[in-house]
Amino acid sequence: MMKLLEPLLPSISTIHTRLQQAHNVQWLIGGSCGLLLHNVDIGRTPRDLDIYIDLKDVHTVHMLLEPYATDRPELSETSIYASILSHYNIEGHLVEVVGDFKVKALDSMYQVEVSYLRENFYSPAYVEGQEVPRMPLAHEFLFNVLRNRPDRYEPILRTMKAYPEQHMKALRELINRNQWGHEFQEKMNEMLDWNR
């Protein structure tokens, strides 16, 4: 898995070093890089790097990464996503910083709370000797179910079921903290046997 991540390691390292300058900034690597950091096989090298932050950190993170910026943080809304997006070219790779991320799909409303996730479910990966914060798999699972990506959520779920003690508490908590429609709940019940 790390082989697939290798081209992005210098970018991750640069981000880590720069964001460490602000002690109170909370960030997490998500998307395909985040999955690889959890050893979930996505079968290809990620095209870019997704960093998630809370609204309170948007300005600080942009300031720290400004030498690499290709635009400024701006509200981005689609039919299912809303976030404050900004983009950077770091060590030759596209980096997308996603602030205050919300997903509305399947009659559900899901909000990513980076500080909460780091405080309660922090499990770093180690990249070239640096401790790198990765998004919990529970988030990746919910996010990919909401956007109807079985190619992603099925391998994620297999990994979570292999290590339930690491992942299921976070999944329960995220389900409790957000709003879910009937169709989504049906889907969850099909895929998860909570009693096992």
C-alpha positions in Angstrom: 0.0 0.0 0.0 2.8 2.4 1.0 4.2 1.9 -2.5 1.1 3.6 -4.0 1.5 6.5 -1.5 5.3 7.0 -2.2 4.9 9.7 -4.8 2.8 11.8 -2.4 5.1 11.4 0.7 7.1 14.6 0.0 3.8 16.6 -0.2 2.5 15.0 3.0 5.8 15.8 4.7 5.7 19.5 3.6 2.1 19.9 4.8 2.9 18.3 8.1 5.9 20.5 8.7 4.1 23.7 7.8 0.9 23.0 9.7 2.9 22.2 12.8 3.8 25.9 13.0 0.3 26.5 14.4 -0.2 24.4 17.5 -3.9 24.6 17.6 -4.7 23.6 13.9 -6.5 20.3 13.6 -6.3 18.5 10.3 -6.8 15.0 8.9 -5.8 13.3 5.6 -8.9 11.8 3.9 -9.9 10.5 0.5 -7.8 7.9 -1.3 -4.6 8.8 0.6 -6.4 8.4 3.9 -7.6 5.0 2.8 -4.1 3.9 1.8 -2.9 5.1 5.3 -5.4 2.6 6.7 -4.2 -0.2 4.3 -7.5 -0.2 2.4 -6.7 -1.3 -1.1 -8.0 1.2 -3.7 -5.9 -0.4 -6.5 -4.2 2.8 -7.8 -1.9 5.7 -6.9 -4.0 8.6 -5.6 -4.2 11.6 -8.0 -4.3 14.2 -5.3 -4.3 14.7 -1.6 -7.4 15.7 0.5 -6.9 17.5 3.8 -9.9 18.1 6.0 -10.2 21.0 8.5 -12.9 22.8 10.5 -14.2 26.2 9.7 -12.1 27.8 12.5 -8.9 26.7 10.9 -9.5 27.7 7.2 -7.8 31.1 7.5 -4.7 29.8 9.4 -4.2 26.8 7.1 -4.4 28.9 4.0 -1.9 31.4 5.5 0.6 28.5 6.3 0.2 27.0 2.8 -0.1 30.2 0.9 3.3 29.9 -0.9 1.8 26.9 -2.7 -1.7 28.3 -3.2 -3.4 28.2 -6.7 -6.6 29.9 -5.4 -8.1 31.2 -2.2 -10.6 29.5 0.2 -14.1 29.8 -1.3 -17.5 28.4 -0.5 -18.2 25.5 -2.9 -21.7 23.9 -3.1 -23.0 21.1 -5.3 -26.3 19.2 -5.1 -24.8 17.1 -2.3 -21.6 18.8 -0.9 -20.9 22.1 0.8 -17.4 23.1 2.0 -14.9 25.9 2.0 -12.4 24.7 -0.7 -8.9 25.8 -1.5 -6.2 24.3 -3.7 -2.4 24.1 -3.6 0.4 22.6 -5.6 2.8 21.1 -3.2 5.9 19.2 -4.3 4.2 18.7 -7.7 0.9 17.3 -6.4 -2.5 18.8 -6.2 -3.7 19.3 -2.6 -7.3 20.1 -1.9 -8.1 21.6 1.5 -11.7 20.9 2.5 -13.0 23.1 5.3 -16.3 22.7 7.1 -17.4 19.7 5.0 -21.1 18.8 4.8 -22.9 16.1 2.8 -26.6 16.0 2.1 -27.8 12.8 0.4 -30.3 10.0 0.9 -32.4 12.3 3.1 -29.4 12.6 5.4 -27.2 15.4 6.7 -23.6 14.6 7.6 -21.1 17.1 9.0 -17.4 16.4 9.3 -16.1 17.7 12.7 -12.3 17.4 12.5 -11.5 18.6 16.1 -14.1 16.1 17.5 -12.6 13.3 15.4 -9.1 14.1 16.5 -10.0 14.4 20.1 -12.0 11.1 20.2 -10.7 8.8 17.5 -7.2 9.9 16.7 -5.2 7.1 15.2 -2.1 8.4 13.3 -0.2 6.7 10.6 3.6 6.9 10.4 5.1 8.4 7.2 8.9 8.7 7.0 9.1 8.9 10.8 6.4 11.6 11.1 3.1 11.0 12.8 0.4 11.9 10.3 -3.2 12.4 11.2 -5.6 10.3 9.1 -9.4 10.4 8.9 -11.1 7.6 10.8 -12.4 4.8 8.5 -15.9 5.3 10.0 -16.0 8.7 8.2 -14.8 7.2 4.9 -17.4 4.5 5.1 -20.3 6.9 5.8 -19.1 9.4 3.2 -18.8 6.7 0.5 -22.2 5.2 1.3 -23.8 8.6 1.0 -22.2 9.2 -2.5 -23.0 5.7 -3.6 -19.5 4.4 -4.1 -19.6 0.6 -3.4 -16.1 0.4 -5.0 -14.9 2.3 -2.0 -17.3 1.5 0.9 -17.1 -2.3 0.4 -13.3 -2.6 0.9 -13.6 -0.1 3.7 -16.2 -2.1 5.5 -14.1 -5.3 5.1 -11.2 -3.6 6.8 -13.5 -2.3 9.6 -15.0 -5.7 10.2 -11.6 -7.2 10.4 -10.7 -4.8 13.3 -14.1 -3.9 14.9 -12.5 -2.8 18.1 -10.6 0.0 16.2 -13.5 1.2 14.1 -17.1 0.4 15.3 -17.2 2.8 18.2 -16.4 5.7 15.9 -19.1 4.5 13.5 -21.7 4.4 16.2 -20.7 7.9 17.4 -20.8 9.4 14.0 -24.2 7.9 13.3 -25.5 9.3 16.6 -24.1 12.8 15.9 -25.7 13.2 12.5 -29.1 12.9 10.8 -30.0 10.0 8.6 -32.9 9.3 6.3 -34.8 6.0 6.1 -33.1 4.8 2.9 -29.7 5.3 4.5 -30.7 3.5 7.7 -32.0 0.5 5.7 -28.7 0.4 3.8 -26.8 0.4 7.1 -28.9 -2.4 8.5 -28.2 -4.5 5.5 -24.5 -4.1 5.7 -23.9 -4.1 9.5 -24.7 -6.7 12.0 -24.3 -4.7 15.1 -24.9 -7.6 17.4 -21.9 -9.6 16.3 
